């Protein structure tokens, strides 16, 4: 729940943020494609789909905001 609250606050502060959640148990192929090996994993991508930031574990709000700034 902590990860979701960090991401919710980031979404409140950055209205352009798009949040997509993947159920890695139900969709193992997507987890493999994204190289998700543990949960939670937060991946922030740029407009072209390139990975800007990855946190395996709970990211801080500051980490997410900095990565979002780099993604635009």
FIFIBA-934827 format. One record per residue: residue number from 1; residue in three letters; x, y, z of N, C-alpha, C, O in turn. Coordinates in nm, 2 decimals, padded with zeros to 4 digits. Atoms other than C-alpha are relative to their C-alpha. Layout:
BEGIN
site num->NUM | residuo->ALA | nx->X | ny->Y | nz->Z | cax->X | cay->Y | caz->Z | cx->X | cy->Y | cz->Z | ox->X | oy->Y | oz->Z
...
//
This chain:
BEGIN
site num->1 | residuo->UNK | nx->00.08 | ny->-00.12 | nz->00.00 | cax->00.00 | cay->00.00 | caz->00.00 | cx->00.09 | cy->00.13 | cz->00.00 | ox->00.04 | oy->00.23 | oz->-00.05
site num->2 | residuo->UNK | nx->-00.08 | ny->-00.12 | nz->-00.01 | cax->00.29 | cay->00.24 | caz->00.06 | cx->00.03 | cy->00.04 | cz->-00.14 | ox->00.03 | oy->00.16 | oz->-00.18
site num->3 | residuo->UNK | nx->-00.03 | ny->-00.03 | nz->00.14 | cax->00.39 | cay->00.22 | caz->-00.31 | cx->-00.12 | cy->00.07 | cz->-00.06 | ox->-00.10 | oy->00.17 | oz->-00.13
site num->4 | residuo->UNK | nx->00.11 | ny->-00.06 | nz->00.06 | cax->00.04 | cay->00.30 | caz->-00.42 | cx->-00.02 | cy->00.14 | cz->00.06 | ox->-00.07 | oy->00.23 | oz->-00.02
site num->5 | residuo->UNK | nx->00.02 | ny->-00.13 | nz->-00.06 | cax->00.02 | cay->00.60 | caz->-00.18 | cx->00.11 | cy->00.10 | cz->-00.06 | ox->00.08 | oy->00.21 | oz->-00.09
site num->6 | residuo->UNK | nx->-00.10 | ny->-00.09 | nz->00.06 | cax->00.35 | cay->00.74 | caz->-00.32 | cx->-00.04 | cy->00.03 | cz->-00.14 | ox->-00.03 | oy->00.15 | oz->-00.18
site num->7 | residuo->UNK | nx->00.04 | ny->-00.03 | nz->00.14 | cax->00.23 | cay->00.70 | caz->-00.68 | cx->-00.13 | cy->00.08 | cz->-00.01 | ox->-00.14 | oy->00.16 | oz->-00.10
site num->8 | residuo->UNK | nx->00.12 | ny->-00.09 | nz->00.00 | cax->-00.11 | cay->00.85 | caz->-00.59 | cx->00.04 | cy->00.14 | cz->00.02 | ox->-00.02 | oy->00.23 | oz->-00.04
site num->9 | residuo->UNK | nx->-00.04 | ny->-00.14 | nz->-00.02 | cax->00.06 | cay->01.16 | caz->-00.45 | cx->00.07 | cy->00.05 | cz->-00.12 | ox->00.05 | oy->00.17 | oz->-00.15
site num->10 | residuo->UNK | nx->-00.07 | ny->-00.05 | nz->00.12 | cax->00.29 | cay->01.18 | caz->-00.75 | cx->-00.10 | cy->00.03 | cz->-00.11 | ox->-00.09 | oy->00.14 | oz->-00.18
site num->11 | residuo->UNK | nx->00.10 | ny->-00.03 | nz->00.10 | cax->-00.02 | cay->01.16 | caz->-00.98 | cx->-00.08 | cy->00.12 | cz->00.04 | ox->-00.12 | oy->00.19 | oz->-00.05
site num->12 | residuo->UNK | nx->00.07 | ny->-00.12 | nz->-00.04 | cax->-00.19 | cay->01.43 | caz->-00.78 | cx->00.08 | cy->00.12 | cz->-00.03 | ox->00.03 | oy->00.23 | oz->-00.07
site num->13 | residuo->UNK | nx->-00.09 | ny->-00.12 | nz->00.02 | cax->00.12 | cay->01.66 | caz->-00.82 | cx->00.03 | cy->00.01 | cz->-00.15 | ox->00.06 | oy->00.12 | oz->-00.20
site num->14 | residuo->UNK | nx->-00.03 | ny->00.00 | nz->00.14 | cax->00.18 | cay->01.56 | caz->-01.19 | cx->-00.12 | cy->-00.05 | cz->-00.08 | ox->-00.13 | oy->-00.18 | oz->-00.09
site num->15 | residuo->UNK | nx->00.12 | ny->00.05 | nz->00.06 | cax->-00.15 | cay->01.54 | caz->-01.37 | cx->00.02 | cy->-00.07 | cz->-00.13 | ox->-00.07 | oy->-00.15 | oz->-00.17
site num->16 | residuo->UNK | nx->-00.03 | ny->00.07 | nz->00.12 | cax->00.01 | cay->01.42 | caz->-01.69 | cx->00.05 | cy->-00.15 | cz->00.02 | ox->00.06 | oy->-00.22 | oz->-00.08
site num->17 | residuo->UNK | nx->-00.05 | ny->00.14 | nz->-00.03 | cax->00.13 | cay->01.10 | caz->-01.52 | cx->-00.11 | cy->-00.10 | cz->-00.03 | ox->-00.22 | oy->-00.09 | oz->00.01
site num->18 | residuo->UNK | nx->00.09 | ny->00.11 | nz->00.03 | cax->-00.02 | cay->00.78 | caz->-01.65 | cx->00.05 | cy->-00.12 | cz->00.07 | ox->00.16 | oy->-00.16 | oz->00.06
site num->19 | residuo->UNK | nx->-00.03 | ny->00.11 | nz->-00.09 | cax->-00.03 | cay->00.49 | caz->-01.41 | cx->-00.06 | cy->-00.13 | cz->-00.06 | ox->-00.18 | oy->-00.13 | oz->-00.09
site num->20 | residuo->UNK | nx->00.04 | ny->00.13 | nz->00.05 | cax->-00.04 | cay->00.13 | caz->-01.55 | cx->00.05 | cy->-00.10 | cz->00.10 | ox->00.17 | oy->-00.11 | oz->00.13
site num->21 | residuo->UNK | nx->-00.03 | ny->00.11 | nz->-00.09 | cax->-00.05 | cay->-00.16 | caz->-01.31 | cx->-00.01 | cy->-00.13 | cz->-00.07 | ox->-00.10 | oy->-00.16 | oz->-00.15
site num->22 | residuo->UNK | nx->00.00 | ny->00.13 | nz->00.06 | cax->00.04 | cay->-00.51 | caz->-01.42 | cx->-00.01 | cy->-00.11 | cz->00.11 | ox->00.07 | oy->-00.10 | oz->00.21
site num->23 | residuo->UNK | nx->00.01 | ny->00.11 | nz->-00.09 | cax->-00.06 | cay->-00.83 | caz->-01.23 | cx->00.10 | cy->-00.10 | cz->-00.05 | ox->00.07 | oy->-00.18 | oz->-00.15
site num->24 | residuo->UNK | nx->-00.10 | ny->00.09 | nz->00.05 | cax->00.26 | cay->-01.03 | caz->-01.27 | cx->-00.03 | cy->-00.14 | cz->00.02 | ox->00.03 | oy->-00.23 | oz->-00.04
site num->25 | residuo->UNK | nx->00.04 | ny->00.14 | nz->-00.02 | cax->00.10 | cay->-01.34 | caz->-01.14 | cx->-00.09 | cy->-00.05 | cz->-00.12 | ox->-00.07 | oy->-00.16 | oz->-00.17
site num->26 | residuo->UNK | nx->00.09 | ny->00.04 | nz->00.11 | cax->-00.17 | cay->-01.34 | caz->-01.40 | cx->00.06 | cy->00.01 | cz->-00.14 | ox->00.03 | oy->-00.06 | oz->-00.23
site num->27 | residuo->UNK | nx->-00.06 | ny->-00.02 | nz->00.13 | cax->00.05 | cay->-01.21 | caz->-01.68 | cx->00.15 | cy->-00.01 | cz->00.01 | ox->00.22 | oy->00.09 | oz->00.01
site num->28 | residuo->UNK | nx->-00.14 | ny->00.02 | nz->-00.01 | cax->00.39 | cay->-01.37 | caz->-01.65 | cx->00.08 | cy->00.04 | cz->-00.12 | ox->00.19 | oy->00.09 | oz->-00.10
site num->29 | residuo->UNK | nx->-00.08 | ny->-00.04 | nz->00.12 | cax->00.49 | cay->-01.29 | caz->-02.01 | cx->00.03 | cy->00.15 | cz->00.01 | ox->00.13 | oy->00.19 | oz->-00.03
site num->30 | residuo->UNK | nx->-00.03 | ny->-00.14 | nz->-00.01 | cax->00.45 | cay->-00.92 | caz->-01.94 | cx->00.10 | cy->00.03 | cz->00.11 | ox->00.19 | oy->00.12 | oz->00.09
site num->31 | residuo->UNK | nx->-00.10 | ny->-00.02 | nz->-00.11 | cax->00.65 | cay->-00.95 | caz->-01.62 | cx->00.14 | cy->-00.03 | cz->-00.06 | ox->00.24 | oy->00.04 | oz->-00.03
site num->32 | residuo->UNK | nx->-00.13 | ny->00.03 | nz->00.06 | cax->00.93 | cay->-01.12 | caz->-01.82 | cx->00.04 | cy->00.11 | cz->-00.10 | ox->00.16 | oy->00.15 | oz->-00.10
site num->33 | residuo->UNK | nx->-00.03 | ny->-00.10 | nz->00.10 | cax->00.91 | cay->-00.86 | caz->-02.10 | cx->00.05 | cy->00.13 | cz->00.07 | ox->00.14 | oy->00.19 | oz->00.02
site num->34 | residuo->UNK | nx->-00.04 | ny->-00.12 | nz->-00.07 | cax->00.94 | cay->-00.58 | caz->-01.84 | cx->00.12 | cy->-00.03 | cz->00.10 | ox->00.17 | oy->00.06 | oz->00.17
site num->35 | residuo->UNK | nx->-00.11 | ny->00.05 | nz->-00.09 | cax->01.21 | cay->-00.78 | caz->-01.65 | cx->-00.03 | cy->00.03 | cz->00.15 | ox->00.05 | oy->00.08 | oz->00.23
site num->36 | residuo->UNK | nx->00.05 | ny->-00.02 | nz->-00.14 | cax->01.01 | cay->-00.76 | caz->-01.33 | cx->00.03 | cy->-00.13 | cz->00.08 | ox->-00.02 | oy->-00.24 | oz->00.04
site num->37 | residuo->UNK | nx->-00.04 | ny->00.12 | nz->-00.08 | cax->01.17 | cay->-01.00 | caz->-01.07 | cx->-00.05 | cy->00.01 | cz->00.14 | ox->-00.04 | oy->-00.10 | oz->00.21
site num->38 | residuo->UNK | nx->00.05 | ny->-00.01 | nz->-00.13 | cax->01.02 | cay->-00.87 | caz->-00.75 | cx->-00.11 | cy->00.10 | cz->00.00 | ox->-00.12 | oy->00.19 | oz->-00.09
site num->39 | residuo->UNK | nx->00.11 | ny->-00.10 | nz->-00.01 | cax->00.72 | cay->-00.67 | caz->-00.63 | cx->00.02 | cy->00.07 | cz->00.13 | ox->00.05 | oy->00.00 | oz->00.23
site num->40 | residuo->UNK | nx->00.04 | ny->-00.09 | nz->00.11 | cax->00.67 | cay->-00.39 | caz->-00.60 | cx->00.12 | cy->00.04 | cz->-00.09 | ox->00.23 | oy->00.05 | oz->-00.04
site num->41 | residuo->UNK | nx->-00.10 | ny->-00.06 | nz->00.09 | cax->00.86 | cay->-00.28 | caz->-00.91 | cx->-00.07 | cy->00.12 | cz->-00.07 | ox->-00.18 | oy->00.10 | oz->-00.12
site num->42 | residuo->UNK | nx->00.05 | ny->-00.12 | nz->00.06 | cax->00.80 | cay->00.08 | caz->-01.03 | cx->00.09 | cy->00.03 | cz->-00.12 | ox->00.21 | oy->00.05 | oz->-00.10
site num->43 | residuo->UNK | nx->-00.08 | ny->-00.03 | nz->00.12 | cax->00.91 | cay->00.16 | caz->-01.39 | cx->-00.06 | cy->00.13 | cz->-00.05 | ox->-00.18 | oy->00.14 | oz->-00.07
site num->44 | residuo->UNK | nx->00.04 | ny->-00.12 | nz->00.07 | cax->00.89 | cay->00.51 | caz->-01.53 | cx->00.06 | cy->00.01 | cz->-00.13 | ox->00.18 | oy->00.00 | oz->-00.15
site num->45 | residuo->UNK | nx->-00.04 | ny->00.00 | nz->00.14 | cax->00.91 | cay->00.54 | caz->-01.90 | cx->-00.02 | cy->00.14 | cz->-00.06 | ox->-00.11 | oy->00.21 | oz->-00.02
site num->46 | residuo->UNK | nx->00.01 | ny->-00.13 | nz->00.08 | cax->00.96 | cay->00.84 | caz->-02.14 | cx->-00.11 | cy->-00.02 | cz->-00.10 | ox->-00.17 | oy->-00.12 | oz->-00.12
site num->47 | residuo->UNK | nx->00.10 | ny->00.00 | nz->00.10 | cax->00.73 | cay->00.93 | caz->-02.42 | cx->00.02 | cy->-00.10 | cz->-00.11 | ox->-00.08 | oy->-00.15 | oz->-00.16
site num->48 | residuo->UNK | nx->-00.04 | ny->00.10 | nz->00.10 | cax->00.91 | cay->00.70 | caz->-02.66 | cx->00.00 | cy->-00.15 | cz->00.06 | ox->00.03 | oy->-00.24 | oz->-00.02
site num->49 | residuo->UNK | nx->00.01 | ny->00.13 | nz->-00.06 | cax->00.87 | cay->00.41 | caz->-02.41 | cx->00.14 | cy->-00.05 | cz->00.06 | ox->00.14 | oy->-00.16 | oz->00.12
site num->50 | residuo->UNK | nx->-00.13 | ny->00.04 | nz->-00.06 | cax->01.24 | cay->00.41 | caz->-02.30 | cx->-00.01 | cy->00.01 | cz->00.16 | ox->-00.08 | oy->00.10 | oz->00.21
site num->51 | residuo->UNK | nx->00.00 | ny->00.00 | nz->-00.15 | cax->01.30 | cay->00.33 | caz->-01.93 | cx->00.08 | cy->00.11 | cz->00.05 | ox->00.20 | oy->00.13 | oz->00.02
site num->52 | residuo->UNK | nx->-00.07 | ny->-00.12 | nz->-00.06 | cax->01.39 | cay->00.64 | caz->-01.73 | cx->00.04 | cy->-00.04 | cz->00.14 | ox->00.15 | oy->00.00 | oz->00.18
site num->53 | residuo->UNK | nx->-00.02 | ny->00.02 | nz->-00.14 | cax->01.37 | cay->00.50 | caz->-01.38 | cx->-00.06 | cy->-00.14 | cz->00.03 | ox->-00.16 | oy->-00.18 | oz->-00.02
site num->54 | residuo->UNK | nx->00.05 | ny->00.13 | nz->-00.05 | cax->01.33 | cay->00.16 | caz->-01.21 | cx->00.03 | cy->-00.01 | cz->00.15 | ox->00.14 | oy->00.01 | oz->00.19
site num->55 | residuo->UNK | nx->-00.02 | ny->00.02 | nz->-00.14 | cax->01.27 | cay->00.09 | caz->-00.84 | cx->-00.05 | cy->-00.14 | cz->00.03 | ox->-00.17 | oy->-00.17 | oz->00.01
site num->56 | residuo->UNK | nx->00.04 | ny->00.13 | nz->-00.05 | cax->01.26 | cay->-00.27 | caz->-00.71 | cx->-00.01 | cy->00.02 | cz->00.15 | ox->00.08 | oy->00.01 | oz->00.22
site num->57 | residuo->UNK | nx->00.03 | ny->-00.04 | nz->-00.14 | cax->01.10 | cay->-00.19 | caz->-00.38 | cx->-00.08 | cy->00.13 | cz->-00.01 | ox->-00.13 | oy->00.17 | oz->-00.11
site num->58 | residuo->UNK | nx->00.09 | ny->-00.12 | nz->-00.01 | cax->00.92 | cay->00.12 | caz->-00.26 | cx->00.09 | cy->00.13 | cz->-00.03 | ox->00.18 | oy->00.16 | oz->00.04
site num->59 | residuo->UNK | nx->-00.08 | ny->-00.12 | nz->00.03 | cax->01.05 | cay->00.44 | caz->-00.43 | cx->-00.05 | cy->00.12 | cz->00.09 | ox->-00.16 | oy->00.11 | oz->00.15
site num->60 | residuo->UNK | nx->00.04 | ny->-00.12 | nz->-00.08 | cax->01.04 | cay->00.77 | caz->-00.24 | cx->-00.08 | cy->00.09 | cz->-00.10 | ox->-00.06 | oy->00.08 | oz->-00.22
site num->61 | residuo->UNK | nx->00.07 | ny->-00.10 | nz->00.08 | cax->00.81 | cay->01.05 | caz->-00.37 | cx->00.10 | cy->00.08 | cz->-00.08 | ox->00.07 | oy->00.11 | oz->-00.20
site num->62 | residuo->UNK | nx->-00.10 | ny->-00.08 | nz->00.07 | cax->01.12 | cay->01.25 | caz->-00.46 | cx->00.06 | cy->-00.07 | cz->-00.11 | ox->00.07 | oy->-00.01 | oz->-00.22
site num->63 | residuo->UNK | nx->-00.05 | ny->00.08 | nz->00.11 | cax->01.26 | cay->00.97 | caz->-00.67 | cx->-00.10 | cy->00.00 | cz->-00.12 | ox->-00.06 | oy->00.01 | oz->-00.23
site num->64 | residuo->UNK | nx->00.10 | ny->00.01 | nz->00.10 | cax->00.93 | cay->00.94 | caz->-00.86 | cx->-00.01 | cy->00.14 | cz->-00.07 | ox->-00.02 | oy->00.14 | oz->-00.19
site num->65 | residuo->UNK | nx->00.02 | ny->-00.14 | nz->00.06 | cax->00.90 | cay->01.32 | caz->-00.91 | cx->00.12 | cy->00.03 | cz->-00.09 | ox->00.10 | oy->00.09 | oz->-00.20
site num->66 | residuo->UNK | nx->-00.12 | ny->-00.03 | nz->00.08 | cax->01.26 | cay->01.35 | caz->-01.04 | cx->-00.01 | cy->-00.08 | cz->-00.13 | ox->00.02 | oy->-00.03 | oz->-00.24
site num->67 | residuo->UNK | nx->00.01 | ny->00.08 | nz->00.12 | cax->01.21 | cay->01.06 | caz->-01.28 | cx->-00.11 | cy->00.05 | cz->-00.09 | ox->-00.09 | oy->00.05 | oz->-00.22
site num->68 | residuo->UNK | nx->00.11 | ny->-00.06 | nz->00.09 | cax->00.88 | cay->01.21 | caz->-01.41 | cx->00.05 | cy->00.12 | cz->-00.07 | ox->00.01 | oy->00.15 | oz->-00.18
site num->69 | residuo->UNK | nx->-00.06 | ny->-00.12 | nz->00.06 | cax->01.06 | cay->01.54 | caz->-01.47 | cx->00.09 | cy->-00.04 | cz->-00.11 | ox->00.09 | oy->00.03 | oz->-00.22
site num->70 | residuo->UNK | nx->-00.09 | ny->00.05 | nz->00.10 | cax->01.32 | cay->01.35 | caz->-01.67 | cx->-00.07 | cy->-00.06 | cz->-00.12 | ox->-00.02 | oy->-00.06 | oz->-00.23
site num->71 | residuo->UNK | nx->00.08 | ny->00.08 | nz->00.10 | cax->01.05 | cay->01.16 | caz->-01.86 | cx->-00.06 | cy->00.10 | cz->-00.10 | ox->-00.10 | oy->00.06 | oz->-00.21
site num->72 | residuo->UNK | nx->00.07 | ny->-00.10 | nz->00.09 | cax->00.90 | cay->01.48 | caz->-02.02 | cx->00.09 | cy->00.08 | cz->-00.08 | ox->00.05 | oy->00.16 | oz->-00.16
//
